[in-house]
Amino acid sequence: EVQLVESGGGLVQPGGSLRLSCAASGFTFSNYWMSWVRQGPEKGLEWVANIREDGSEQYYVASVRGRFTISRDNAKNSLYLQMTSLRVEDTAVYYCATVKGCGTSTTCHWHYWGQGTLVTVSS
Amino acid sequence: EIVLTQSPGTLSLSPGERATLSCRASQSVSGSQLAWYQQKPGQAPSLLISGASGRATGIPDRFSGSGSGTDFTLTINRLEPEDFAVYYCQQYGSSPLTFGGGTKVEIK
């Protein structure tokens, strides 16, 4: 059974940092592109970042480029999202998800999703 | 940017009835690269349909997707109690990828 378990969310002040983790099991993690997708109260569902199977390429939505870094450790079956310079508008539930297919490197859709971790940016 | 408009916003139906959900795109969706997801309260979205009409693994055949170009439909035949949820469409053919605003299927 595919399982994706996110952790690391919480309350942070604007300008602060957080590191999200996603532990994967039940499938061959190193064979899949992975993504972070968020769901916020204002913007709804929004793709955040993608990473290739081997971690050699990363792609970001414009609003987080330069502030967020996606990475993975295939030996640990884990996906990460380092978030810095957080803004109020980054408040959302963050999901890690397995990519099922892509039209382009930044336009994918997702098969399996974790349960999400809530990030709240507020003073 | 392709804007996806889902209608109706809310659909009130009884178990056993058929649900017809619409997703209209502001421009043609390349290669019918459109997905449908189901989301229940407190849960993550779950993939139902990709490529406009291909059911994901384990999805019952009462769920079907159709359409091309700018008009897409998700049909749920014989609603089961577990089908009452919010449904989203998403296009992944053009950058930026976009989601519709969702249709809530509620028990009448």
Interface residues (C-beta under 8 A of the other chain):
Chain A: G44 L45 E46 W47 V61 Y95 A97 K100 G101 C102 G103 T104 T106 T107 C108 H109 W110 H111 Y112 W113 G114 Q115 G116
Chain B: S30 G31 Q33 A35 Q43 A44 P45 S46 L47 S50 G51 A56 T57 Y88 Q90 Q91 Y92 G93 S94 S95 P96 L97 F99 G101 G102
